[in-house]
Amino acid sequence: MRNALTIDVEDYYHVAAFASAIRFEDWDHYESRVERNVHYLLDLLDEHRTKASFFVLGWVAERFPQLVRVIHGRGHEVASHGYAHQLIYTQTPGQFREETRRSKQLIEDAISKPIIGYRAASYSITKESLWALEILQDEGFGYDSSIFPIHHDRYGIPGALRFCHFVNGHNGAGLIEFPPSTLRLAGINVPIAGGGYFRIFPYAFTRWGIRHLNENELQPVAVYLHPWEIDPGQPRIPVKAFSRFRQYFNLDQTAIRLIRLLEDFRFGTMASVLREQGLLTTPGDEPVVREVGE
């Protein structure tokens, strides 16, 4: 079974945990490392003949359009990660629509092609911001990967469906939700999807979890990581101890574990996995989402 590998293209100073220490207005004053880190990942994926979905922050696309073109030109899917890494549940619907449209336009201008995938900053489509799904569908997205079915201090809907499904079919077609992957253990959903969990949990647990989902639950897995997670030399930001732990723990192990992951499992783009699941079709160059029940 093929799983979805996804990269959230943002820099180390963009993360929500640093919002109290770094103002959005000051982002341009920090050393950018996103280009070098993305190129490292692209080379690594080429070596393993693997394609991935790159969810690009609009702010990054605006400043590095050539990087977005390189990602696309090397055969990977390009999707949206919003514009300024703002938590959706802190925005009004109008603000969210404006920044979503802006980011989508910047990315599509860079690659001269429509995009259909979206992932919210810090998985911030929660029960309080489910209205965002309707806006995503209105703005032409075919699928979303923002609802994490876990308990977390910043995001998550613990009771949400764990696997790919249709949501919000108000225009006759359904927006597809592809949640980050979890295991159901002792009555709770345990994240195995990547990011900090990929660095904190032993690799053996991640490998076992993916195999369980593939072989026992017969479901594809959605794995994610960030370019800054393969960069142990990134500048350290003075924040609280827990935020430092989540940001910096095992950064020197991420690339090693990613290589093992690419050797142990088959991966592709999120859109390609959804097509293999029969949920998404793309006749010609125009993305079309199947209607619910089709």
C-alpha positions in Angstrom: 0.0 0.0 0.0 1.2 3.5 -0.8 1.1 6.2 1.9 1.1 10.0 1.7 4.3 11.9 2.5 3.7 15.6 3.2 6.1 18.5 3.9 4.9 21.7 5.5 7.1 24.3 3.9 7.8 26.9 6.6 10.9 28.3 8.3 11.9 27.7 11.9 10.7 31.1 13.1 7.2 30.6 11.6 6.0 28.0 14.1 3.0 28.9 16.3 4.9 28.1 19.5 7.2 31.1 18.8 4.4 33.6 18.2 4.8 35.1 21.6 8.6 35.7 21.0 8.6 36.6 17.3 6.2 39.1 15.7 5.0 38.5 12.1 6.3 41.9 11.2 9.8 40.8 12.1 10.0 37.6 10.1 12.1 39.3 7.4 14.8 40.1 9.9 15.5 36.4 10.7 18.0 34.2 8.8 16.0 32.1 6.3 17.0 28.5 6.0 13.9 27.1 4.2 15.5 27.0 0.7 18.6 24.9 1.8 16.4 22.6 3.8 13.9 22.0 1.1 16.6 21.3 -1.4 18.1 18.7 0.9 14.7 17.1 1.1 14.2 17.2 -2.6 17.5 15.5 -3.2 16.7 12.9 -0.6 13.4 12.1 -2.2 15.0 11.9 -5.6 17.5 9.3 -4.2 14.5 7.2 -3.1 12.4 7.8 -6.1 9.6 9.2 -4.0 7.2 12.0 -4.6 5.6 14.1 -1.8 3.0 16.8 -1.3 4.6 20.2 -0.3 2.2 22.4 1.6 3.8 25.8 1.0 3.2 28.8 3.3 2.1 31.8 1.1 4.7 34.0 2.8 7.4 31.6 1.6 5.9 31.5 -1.9 5.9 35.2 -2.1 9.6 35.5 -1.3 10.9 32.4 -2.9 8.7 31.7 -6.0 11.6 29.9 -7.7 11.7 27.4 -4.8 8.0 26.6 -5.4 8.7 26.2 -9.1 11.6 23.8 -8.3 9.4 21.7 -6.1 6.8 21.5 -8.9 9.4 21.0 -11.6 10.8 17.9 -9.8 7.4 16.2 -9.9 6.0 16.9 -6.5 2.5 18.1 -5.6 2.4 21.7 -4.4 -0.4 22.7 -2.0 -1.3 25.5 0.4 -0.4 26.0 4.0 -2.1 29.3 4.3 -0.3 32.6 4.1 1.1 33.7 7.5 0.8 30.6 9.7 -2.1 32.1 11.6 -4.3 29.8 13.7 -7.7 29.7 12.0 -9.7 29.8 15.2 -8.2 33.2 16.0 -9.4 34.6 12.7 -12.8 35.7 11.4 -14.2 33.9 8.3 -13.5 37.0 6.3 -9.9 37.2 7.4 -9.4 33.5 6.7 -11.0 33.7 3.2 -8.7 36.7 2.3 -5.5 35.0 3.4 -6.5 31.7 1.9 -7.2 33.3 -1.5 -4.0 35.3 -1.3 -1.8 32.2 -0.6 -3.5 30.1 -3.3 -3.0 32.8 -5.9 0.7 33.2 -5.0 1.4 29.5 -5.3 -0.6 29.1 -8.5 1.1 32.1 -10.0 4.5 30.5 -9.2 3.7 27.1 -10.9 1.1 28.3 -13.5 -1.3 25.5 -12.4 -4.2 25.1 -10.0 -3.7 23.6 -6.6 -6.3 21.5 -4.8 -4.8 20.7 -1.4 -4.8 22.7 1.8 -3.4 22.2 5.3 -4.0 24.7 8.1 -1.3 26.1 10.3 -0.9 23.9 13.4 -3.9 21.8 12.3 -6.2 24.7 13.5 -9.4 23.5 12.0 -11.1 22.6 15.3 -14.7 22.4 16.4 -14.6 26.2 16.8 -13.5 26.7 13.2 -15.3 24.1 11.1 -16.7 26.9 9.1 -13.3 27.0 7.3 -14.2 23.9 5.4 -17.0 25.6 3.5 -14.6 28.5 2.6 -12.0 26.0 1.4 -14.5 24.4 -0.9 -15.8 27.8 -2.2 -12.2 28.8 -3.0 -11.7 25.7 -5.2 -9.8 23.2 -3.0 -10.5 19.6 -3.5 -9.1 18.2 -0.2 -8.0 19.3 3.2 -5.6 17.8 5.7 -6.2 20.0 8.8 -8.3 18.0 11.2 -6.1 16.0 13.6 -8.3 13.5 15.5 -6.5 13.8 18.9 -6.4 15.7 22.1 -3.8 18.6 22.0 -3.3 21.9 23.8 -3.4 23.8 20.5 -5.4 21.8 18.0 -7.4 18.6 17.4 -10.9 17.1 17.3 -10.6 13.9 19.3 -13.9 12.4 18.0 -13.3 13.2 14.3 -13.0 10.4 11.8 -9.5 8.9 11.6 -9.4 8.1 7.9 -10.1 9.7 4.5 -13.7 10.9 4.1 -16.0 13.5 2.5 -17.0 16.6 4.5 -19.0 19.7 3.7 -20.8 18.7 0.5 -22.9 21.9 0.3 -22.3 22.5 -3.4 -23.1 18.9 -4.5 -19.5 17.8 -4.3 -17.7 16.9 -1.2 -14.4 18.4 0.1 -12.2 15.4 1.1 -10.6 15.3 4.5 -7.3 13.3 4.8 -6.4 13.5 8.5 -2.9 13.0 9.9 -2.7 9.4 11.0 -3.4 8.0 14.4 -3.6 4.6 16.1 -6.5 3.6 18.3 -4.9 2.4 21.5 -6.6 1.9 24.9 -9.6 3.9 23.8 -7.7 7.0 22.6 -6.2 8.2 19.3 -2.4 8.2 19.4 -0.6 10.3 16.7 1.9 8.5 14.6 1.8 11.0 11.7 5.2 12.7 11.9 6.4 16.1 13.1 7.3 16.1 16.8 5.7 12.7 17.2 8.2 11.3 14.6 11.1 12.8 16.6 9.8 12.0 20.1 8.5 8.4 19.7 11.0 5.6 19.0 11.3 4.8 15.3 10.2 1.2 16.0 6.9 2.5 17.3 6.3 4.6 14.1 7.2 1.7 11.9 4.9 -0.7 13.8 2.0 1.9 13.7 2.2 2.4 10.0 2.3 -1.3 9.3 -0.7 -1.8 11.6 -2.7 0.8 9.7 -1.7 -0.6 6.3 -2.0 -4.3 7.1 -4.7 -4.5 9.8 -6.9 -1.5 9.1 -6.1 -1.4 5.4 -5.7 2.3 5.4 -3.1 4.6 3.9 -1.1 6.7 6.3 -0.5 10.5 6.1 3.0 11.4 7.4 4.2 15.0 7.7 7.3 16.9 8.6 8.8 20.3 8.3 12.1 21.4 6.5 13.4 22.9 9.8 13.1 19.4 11.4 16.1 18.2 9.4 18.2 21.2 10.4 19.8 20.7 13.9 21.9 23.8 13.3 19.0 26.3 13.2 19.1 29.3 15.5 17.6 28.7 19.0 14.7 31.0 20.0 14.4 31.8 23.7 11.0 30.4 24.7 9.6 28.3 27.5 11.0 24.9 28.2 8.1 22.9 26.9 8.2 24.8 23.6 11.9 24.3 23.3 11.5 20.6 23.9 8.8 20.2 21.2 10.8 22.3 18.7 14.3 21.0 19.2 14.2 17.4 20.5 15.9 14.9 18.3 16.4 17.3 15.4 19.6 15.4 14.6 17.7 12.2 14.2 15.0 13.4 11.8 16.9 12.9 8.5 18.1 9.5 9.6 14.6 8.4 10.5 13.2 9.8 7.3 15.7 7.7 5.3 14.6 4.6 7.2 11.0 5.5 6.6 11.5 5.8 2.8 13.3 2.5 2.8 10.6 0.7 4.8 7.4 2.0 3.1 6.1 3.2 -0.2 5.1 6.9 -0.4 3.5 9.3 -2.9 1.7 12.6 -2.9 -1.5 13.1 -1.0 -3.5 13.6 -4.2 -2.2 10.4 -5.7 -3.1 8.4 -2.7 -6.6 9.9 -2.7 -6.9 8.9 -6.4 -5.8 5.3 -5.5 -8.5 5.3 -2.9 -11.1 6.3 -5.5 -11.9 9.6 -3.8 -10.3 12.0 -6.2 -10.2 12.1 -10.0 -8.2 14.5 -12.2 -9.3 14.3 -15.9 -7.0 16.3 -18.0 -5.4 19.1 -16.0 -8.5 20.2 -14.1 -9.0 18.8 -10.6 -12.5 17.4 -10.1 -13.8 16.0 -6.8 -16.2 13.1 -7.1 -19.7 13.7 -5.7 -20.6 11.9 -2.5 -22.0 8.5 -3.3 -20.6 8.5 -6.8 
